[in-house]
Amino acid sequence: MVLKLVLNRGSMIPLQASNTLSTSSIVSNYLIPVALFLVTLVVVYLIGQSILITLLVRVLKEQGHDPAVRSLAENVAGILVWVLAIALAFTVAGFGGVIAAFGVFAGAIVLAIGFAAQELLGNFVAGIFILKDHPFTVGDWIEWSGGEGQVEDIDLRVTRVRTFDNELITVPNGDLANDAVKNPVAYDKLRQKFVFGIGYDDDIDHAKDVILDEARQHNEILADPAPDI
């Protein structure tokens, strides 16, 4: 199709009208939505940072949660604030179709990452429960089916343990969360057993008296319950 127009010489009215329409169309269709998007994004983000995250950190600190848990909660809340700010900004700007497309794309990405990093995510979740439930803390001596040692650091993915031979073992949190872990120093009192060998001709009663006497003189051994042999 070909549109033919006949204009008088020097006539620019149609062209000027076209230019005016094009400029107003750009402002209404692009500049205003973009401005609404940016303003909404900044406002929602600032409100979320100043109110939601600040309140969350204060509550976790008052409840005495571990610093690693507070840091994790703050990071997750920050991501949620960003997602909420972007979603509201797209909605206010009238870009609802973008949100739907982004939701489908994000769901596919999350599903792919979940399948590819199942073990990594499992260790991450296990680290959260270890930090929350406190089955052991830094400085405790723990024993599990894979070994034993003193806990030096608890990360979200792994726990670092120093063995009796002064070796450093990096244990995935999933192994500790799914295994029975013995924590001998979890309580203030601990009963320990020691085996002493004596000769066949030695006086057993005298040996008992000597050992008990030494035990009673030790400052770290409690009188109640009393040591026995």
PALUMNU-322475 format. One record per residue: residue in one letter; x, y, z of N, C-alpha, C in turn; residue number from 1. Coordinates in pm, whole numbers, always signed. Atoms other than C-alpha are relative to their C-alpha. Layout:
  residuo     n.X     n.Y     n.Z    ca.X    ca.Y    ca.Z     c.X     c.Y     c.Z  num
        a       X       Y       Z       X       Y       Z       X       Y       Z  NUM
...
This chain:
  residuo     n.X     n.Y     n.Z    ca.X    ca.Y    ca.Z     c.X     c.Y     c.Z  num
        m     +84    -118      +0      +0      +0      +0     +88    +124      +0    1
        v     -77    -124     +12    +128    +346     -91     -93    +116     +28    2
        l     +79    -118     -32      -8    +664     +65     +64    +121     -66    3
        k     -49    -119     +70     +26    +975    -155     -73    +123     +50    4
        l     +57    -125     -47     -26   +1326     -21     +47    +113     -89    5
        v     -34    -120     +78     -34   +1659    -210      -6    +118     +94    6
        l     -10    -113     -91     +82   +1958      -4     +40    +124     -76    7
        n     -47    -126     +55    +126   +2324     -82    +146     +20     +34    8
        r    -141     -28     -23    +482   +2448    -111     +17     +71    +135    9
        g     -29     -62    -129    +623   +2533    +231     -91     -44    +112   10
        s     +90     +46    -106    +348   +2355    +420     +68    -104     +85   11
        m     -65     +93     -93    +486   +2182    +732     -95     -41    +112   12
        i     +95     +27    -108    +169   +2149    +936     -13    -148     +28   13
        p     +12    +143     -31    +127   +1772    +896    +125     -55     +66   14
        l    -124     +50     -57    +492   +1714    +971     +16     +46    +145   15
        q     -10     -51    -135    +481   +1935   +1280     -96     -74     +92   16
        a     +97     +74     -80    +170   +1760   +1404     +50    -140     +29   17
        s     -55    +134     -19    +338   +1424   +1352    +110      +0    +103   18
        n    -108      -8     -97    +644   +1532   +1547     -53     +21    +141   19
        t     +59     -24    -131    +429   +1661   +1833     -63    -127     +56   20
        l     +63    +124     -43    +235   +1336   +1849    +105    -102     +40   21
        s    -106     +96     -30    +554   +1130   +1847     +66     +32    +134   22
        t     -63     -39    -127    +708   +1328   +2136     -89     -31    +118   23
        s     +93     +28    -109    +399   +1302   +2353     -16    -150     +22   24
        s     +11    +144     -12    +377    +933   +2277    +120     -58     +73   25
        i    -121     +48     -67    +736    +878   +2389      -7     +31    +150   26
        v      +8     -39    -141    +676   +1067   +2714     -98     -87     +75   27
        s    +103     +76     -69    +356    +882   +2800     +28    -149      +4   28
        n     -20    +145      +9    +466    +537   +2690    +131     -47     +60   29
        y    -132     +45     -45    +827    +534   +2804     +54     +78    +119   30
        l     -65     -79    -103    +952    +823   +3015     -76      -6    +133   31
        i     +78      +4    -124    +667    +828   +3269      +7    -137     +67   32
        p     -14    +130     -65    +668    +448   +3327    +139     -25     +60   33
        v    -136     +18     -51   +1046    +449   +3365     +20     +81    +128   34
        a     -11     -83    -120   +1025    +736   +3614     -75     -62    +117   35
        l     +76     +67    -106    +754    +555   +3811     +73    -123     +51   36
        f     -74    +118     -40    +963    +240   +3810    +116     +35     +93   37
        l    -116     -38     -80   +1273    +414   +3946     -41     +55    +136   38
        v     +44     -60    -126   +1087    +614   +4210     -54    -107     +94   39
        t     +56    +107     -83    +894    +310   +4335    +109     -93     +51   40
        l    -110     +89     -40   +1208     +96   +4339     +80     +60    +116   41
        v     -80     -66    -104   +1403    +349   +4548     -79     +11    +130   42
        v     +82     -20    -121   +1117    +422   +4790     -21    -132     +75   43
        v     +26    +128     -65   +1031     +56   +4858    +128     -57     +59   44
        y    -128     +52     -51   +1398     -39   +4897     +42     +73    +128   45
        l     -39     -76    -118   +1467    +242   +5144     -88     -33    +119   46
        i     +91     +36    -109   +1157    +159   +5347     +33    -138     +55   47
        g     -33    +135     -44   +1248    -209   +5355    +130      -4     +79   48
        q    -128      -3     -72   +1607    -135   +5461     -13     +65    +136   49
        s      +7     -77    -124   +1516    +116   +5728     -96     -58    +102   50
        i    +101     +52     -92   +1219     -68   +5879     +11    -151     +16   51
        l      +6    +146      -8   +1210    -439   +5793    +131     -60     +50   52
        i    -128     +61     -35   +1580    -528   +5811     +47     +47    +137   53
        t     -39     -52    -132   +1651    -299   +6108     -77     -69    +112   54
        l     +81     +68    -101   +1362    -453   +6304     +40    -146     +14   55
        l     -37    +141      -4   +1466    -807   +6210    +131     -19     +76   56
        v    -129     +10     -68   +1827    -755   +6323     -14     +27    +149   57
        r     +19     -33    -141   +1711    -599   +6648     -66    -116     +75   58
        v     +70    +112     -65   +1475    -889   +6727     +94    -118     +18   59
        l     -93    +112      -9   +1740   -1152   +6650    +107     +25    +105   60
        k    -102     -32    -100   +1994    -971   +6866     -58     -10    +140   61
        e     +62      +9    -132   +1751    -944   +7158     -24    -145     +42   62
        q     +23    +140     -31   +1677   -1316   +7133    +130     -78     +17   63
        g    -129     +63     -25   +2049   -1392   +7153     +42    -100    -105   64
        h     -38     +93    +105   +2088   -1568   +6818    +147     +17     -36   65
        d    -140      +1     +41   +2430   -1658   +6682     +24    +108    -105   66
        p     -30    -104    +102   +2603   -1381   +6477     -13     -51    -143   67
        a     +14     +54    +135   +2613   -1613   +6176    -146      -9     -42   68
        v    +145      +6     +30   +2236   -1663   +6198     -53    +140     -29   69
        r     +45    -137     +25   +2182   -1288   +6223     +48     +49    -136   70
        s     -51     -42    +131   +2405   -1228   +5921     -75     -66    -113   71
        l     +76     +71    +103   +2224   -1495   +5719    -140     +58     -14   72
        a    +134     -57      +5   +1883   -1355   +5812      +1    +138     -63   73
        e      -9    -134     +59   +1995   -1004   +5721     +21      -7    -151   74
        n     -23     +14    +144   +2122   -1119   +5380    -125     -47     -72   75
        v    +123     +49     +63   +1805   -1314   +5303    -107    +109      -3   76
        a     +98    -110      -3   +1588   -1020   +5413     +36    +107    -103   77
        g     -41     -98    +101   +1794    -789   +5190     -39     -44    -140   78
        i     +41     +52    +132   +1731   -1014   +4889    -152     +11     -18   79
        l    +146      -9      +9   +1359   -1027   +4967     -46    +144     -21   80
        v     +35    -141     +19   +1345    -647   +4992     +25     +41    -145   81
        w     -28     -31    +141   +1510    -618   +4651    -106     -59     -92   82
        v    +101     +65     +85   +1267    -869   +4495    -134     +72     +12   83
        l    +126     -71     -20    +968    -692   +4651      +2    +137     -66   84
        a      -9    -133     +60   +1091    -351   +4538      -9      -7    -152   85
        i      +5     +14    +146   +1145    -469   +4180    -139     -39     -47   86
        a    +135     +43     +39    +806    -645   +4166     -99    +116      +9   87
        l     +92    -113     -15    +618    -340   +4299     +30    +109    -103   88
        a     -36    -102     +99    +812    -109   +4068     -53     -36    -138   89
        f     +55     +43    +129    +718    -314   +3762    -152     +14      -2   90
        t    +146      -9      -6    +355    -324   +3878     -49    +144     -12   91
        v     +41    -141      +5    +327     +51   +3938     +26     +60    -137   92
        a     -33     -55    +132    +498    +125   +3606     -84     -60    -111   93
        g     +86     +58    +101    +249     -97   +3426     +66    -108     -83   94
        f     -70    +104     +73    +496    -366   +3321     -35    -137     +60   95
        g     +41    +126     -59    +292    -660   +3448     +47    -121     -78   96
        g     -46    +110     +82    +391    -878   +3157    +145     -37     +28   97
        v    -140     +27     -32    +756    -842   +3253     +10     -86    +125   98
        i      -2     +79    -123    +683    -979   +3602     -35    -146     -28   99
        a     +39    +138     +32    +506   -1284   +3458    +112     -74     -71  100
        a    -111     +64     +72    +791   -1355   +3218    +118     -26     +92  101
        f    -112     +15     -93   +1050   -1300   +3489     -28    -112    +100  102
        g     +33    +107     -93    +863   -1533   +3726     +22    -138     -62  103
        v     -21    +128     +68    +864   -1816   +3471    +149     -28     -18  104
        f    -144     +17     +20   +1232   -1760   +3392     +71     -30    +132  105
        a     -64     +22    -130   +1331   -1738   +3758     -32    -139     +55  106
        g     +36    +133     -45   +1140   -2055   +3838     +83    -108     -70  107
        a     -82     +97     +73   +1325   -2244   +3565    +145      +1     +48  108
        i    -138     -11     -48   +1660   -2111   +3687     +16     -65    +137  109
        v      -6     +58    -134   +1589   -2207   +4048     -10    -151      -6  110
        l     +14    +144     +13   +1479   -2555   +3943    +129     -63     -51  111
        a    -126     +52     +54   +1796   -2607   +3739    +111      +3    +104  112
        i    -103     -11    -105   +2018   -2483   +4022     -24    -102    +110  113
        g     +31     +97    -104   +1835   -2703   +4270     +44    -141     -36  114
        f     -44    +133     +42   +1901   -3018   +4067    +152     -10      -6  115
        a    -146      +4     +18   +2264   -2924   +4000     +75     +10    +132  116
        a     -72     -24    -125   +2351   -2831   +4359     -79     -54    +120  117
        q     +77     +57    -109   +2143   -3064   +4576     +85     -18    +125  118
        e     -86     +25    -117   +2433   -3161   +4802     +45    +131     +63  119
        l     -42    -129     -52   +2554   -2802   +4833    -112     +67     +77  120
        l    +114     -60     -69   +2207   -2678   +4925     -33     -77    +128  121
        g     +23     +79    -120   +2169   -2968   +5169     +95     +39    +113  122
        n     -97     -44    -101   +2489   -2865   +5348     -33    +139     +52  123
        f     +36    -136     -40   +2370   -2505   +5351    -116      -2    +100  124
        v    +115     +11     -91   +2036   -2596   +5511     +42     -63    +132  125
        a     -49     +63    -123   +2214   -2825   +5759     +78     +98     +85  126
        g     -73    -102     -75   +2443   -2537   +5855     -94     +94     +74  127
        i     +98     -87     -67   +2139   -2322   +5932     -54     -67    +126  128
        f     +54     +71    -117   +1997   -2589   +6165    +106     -17    +108  129
        i    -106     +12    -100   +2334   -2640   +6335     +16    +132     +75  130
        l     -13    -131     -65   +2363   -2267   +6403    -122     +33     +84  131
        k    +123     -29     -74   +2003   -2256   +6523     -15     -89    +123  132
        d     +24     +95    -108   +1990   -2570   +6740    +115     -11     +99  133
        h    -119      +2     -88   +2343   -2541   +6888     +29    -140     +55  134
        p     -44    +130     -54   +2427   -2915   +6914    +144      +4     +48  135
        f    -136     -26     -46   +2784   -2791   +6955     +36    +142     -39  136
        t     -46    -136     +27   +2966   -2459   +6956    +150      -2     -21  137
        v    -144     -12     +21   +3312   -2335   +6873     +72     -23    +133  138
        g     -74     +36    -121   +3559   -2480   +7123     -39    -134     +58  139
        d     +43    +130     -52   +3362   -2800   +7193     +78    -113     -67  140
        w     -59    +122     +54   +3518   -3142   +7147    -114     -94     -40  141
        i    +111     +82     +48   +3284   -3353   +6932     +54    -130     -60  142
        e     -32    +130     +60   +3283   -3711   +6809    -114     -40     -91  143
        w     +99     +51     +94   +3102   -3849   +6504     +61    -121     -70  144
        s     -46    +125     +61   +3131   -4158   +6288    +124     +20     -86  145
        g    -115     -25     +86   +3393   -3989   +6068    +124     +45     +73  146
        g    -117     -44     -73   +3625   -3876   +6345     -38     +78    +125  147
        e     +23     -82    -119   +3661   -3646   +6644    +102    +113      +3  148
        g     -90    -114     -12   +3820   -3315   +6734     -70    +119     +61  149
        q     +52    -124     -58   +3773   -2963   +6863     -51     +91    -110  150
        v     +62     -87    +100   +3539   -2734   +6670     +71    +136      +0  151
        e     -67    -129     +12   +3725   -2428   +6542     -85    +104     -69  152
        d     +82     -96     +75   +3470   -2272   +6308    -122     -72     -55  153
        i    +124     +53     +55   +3109   -2329   +6204     -47     +95    -109  154
        d     +43     -80    +114   +3027   -2200   +5857    -136     -51     -46  155
        l    +130     +43     +51   +2703   -2225   +5664      +9    -127     -83  156
        r     -16    +119     +83   +2845   -2501   +5444     +79    -110     +69  157
        v     -87     +99     -62   +3116   -2675   +5648     +30     +39    +144  158
        t     -50     -22    -135   +3245   -2712   +6004    +146     -44      +3  159
        r    -144     +30      -4   +3620   -2700   +6065     +36     -51    +139  160
        v     -30     +70    -125   +3753   -2937   +6331    +151     -27      +5  161
        r    -142     +31     -22   +4107   -2967   +6473      +9    -130     +79  162
        t     -10    +130     -63   +4199   -3325   +6561    +105      +0    +112  163
        f     -98     +13    -107   +4409   -3452   +6850    +143      +3     -55  164
        d    -131      -2     +64   +4699   -3488   +6605     +32    +135     -65  165
        n     -19    -136     +51   +4670   -3116   +6523     -21      +7    -151  166
        e     +39      -4    +141   +4514   -3182   +6182    -134     +73     -12  167
        l    +125     -73     +26   +4238   -2967   +6034     -87     -81     -94  168
        i     +96     +74     +82   +3933   -3151   +5903    -116     +93     -34  169
        t    +115     -77     +46   +3668   -2973   +5696    -115     -97     -23  170
        v    +110     +96      +3   +3342   -3160   +5755    -124     +68     -59  171
        p    +126     -56     +51   +3032   -3092   +5541    -107      -3    +108  172
        n    +102      -8    -104   +2747   -2981   +5763    -107    -108     -14  173
        g     +97    +107     +20   +2521   -3241   +5606     +39    -128     +71  174
        d     -45    +120     -70   +2737   -3518   +5753     -25     +10    +149  175
        l     +21     -19    -143   +2710   -3372   +6102    -148      +6     +35  176
        a    +143     -12     -29   +2338   -3298   +6076     -73    -133     -14  177
        n     +66    +128     +23   +2251   -3649   +5952     +64    -114     +78  178
        d     -70    +102     -77   +2485   -3836   +6188     -16     +29    +149  179
        a      +2     -18    -146   +2487   -3894   +6564    +131     +63     +43  180
        v    -119     -74     -44   +2729   -3640   +6711      +4      +0    +153  181
        k     -19      +2    -145   +2864   -3688   +7063     +73    +127     +41  182
        n     -60    -122     -53   +2939   -3369   +7254     +27     -20    +149  183
        p     -27     +29    -141   +3113   -3466   +7581      +2    +124     +90  184
        v     -14    -121     -80   +3145   -3104   +7694    -124     +87      -8  185
        a    +122     -78     +14   +2785   -2998   +7637     -54     +47    +135  186
        y     +51     -33    -133   +2709   -2993   +8013    +116     +36     +94  187
        d    -102     -43     -97   +2889   -2859   +8317     +72    -118     +64  188
        k     -58    +117     -65   +2949   -3207   +8461     +17    -113    -101  189
        l     -29    +112     +90   +3103   -3507   +8284     +67    -111     +78  190
        r     -63    +114     -63   +3181   -3854   +8414     +99     -63     -99  191
        q    -102     +63     +82   +3503   -4005   +8279     +50    -126     +69  192
        k     -48    +128     -50   +3642   -4354   +8315    +149     -16     -35  193
        f    -142     +27     +19   +4008   -4447   +8356     +30    -143     +45  194
        v     -36    +139     -31   +4154   -4798   +8359    +144      -2     +50  195
        f    -133     +14     -60   +4451   -4874   +8588     +35    -149      +8  196
        g     -45    +139     -10   +4651   -5193   +8570     +96     -17    +117  197
        i     -90     +32    -113   +4817   -5347   +8877     +44    -146     -12  198
        g     -51    +136      +6   +5013   -5663   +8932     -91    -100     +69  199
        y     +85    +104     -58   +4854   -5995   +9022     +23     -14    +150  200
        d     -32     +16    -142   +5031   -5995   +9359     -21    +128     +80  201
        d     +17    -126     -71   +4948   -5631   +9445    -128      -2     +84  202
        d    +115     -11     -89   +4702   -5534   +9717    -107     +85     -68  203
        i    +106     -71     +74   +4379   -5440   +9538     -63    +107     +86  204
        d     +62     -99     -88   +4225   -5263   +9838     +91    +121     +20  205
        h     -94    -112     -16   +4539   -5056   +9890      +7     +85    -127  206
        a      -1     -74    +127   +4545   -4963   +9519    -124     +88     -12  207
        k    +122     -80      +4   +4181   -4847   +9543     +12    +123     +90  208
        d     -12    -113     -93   +4259   -4632   +9846     +93    +108     -55  209
        v     -96     -97     +55   +4558   -4469   +9675     -63     +80    -114  210
        i     +61     -68    +117   +4364   -4392   +9356    -110     +95     +46  211
        l    +107     -86     -48   +4062   -4255   +9544     +56    +121     +75  212
        d     -61    -111     -73   +4285   -4043   +9766     +53    +105     -97  213
        e     -50     -93    +101   +4450   -3889   +9461    -116     +72     -70  214
        a    +116     -60     +68   +4110   -3829   +9300     -64    +107     +88  215
        r     +63     -97     -90   +3975   -3652   +9608     +82    +129     +12  216
        q     -86    -117     -14   +4274   -3416   +9614      +2     +86    -128  217
        h      +1     -75    +126   +4217   -3306   +9252    -111    +105      +3  218
        n     +96    -111     -11   +4044   -2967   +9234    -116     -12     -98  219
        e    +104      +6    +103   +3845   -3047   +8916     -94    -119     +18  220
        i     +86    +117     -22   +3696   -3373   +9050     -99     +32    +112  221
        l    +105     -37     -95   +3364   -3325   +9230     -11    -102    +112  222
        a     +24     +89    -114   +3293   -3468   +9573    -140     -61      -6  223
        d    +135     +52     +13   +2926   -3516   +9483     -42     +15    -147  224
        p     -18    +138     -45   +2887   -3749   +9308    +148     -34     +19  225
        a    -138     +34     -35   +3200   -3898   +9461     +56    -101     -99  226
        p     -62    +100     +87   +3449   -4096   +9253      -7    -138     +62  227
        d      +3    +136     -50   +3426   -4473   +9282     +82     -90     -92  228
        i     -83     +95     +74   +3621   -4775   +9165     -71    -135      +3  229
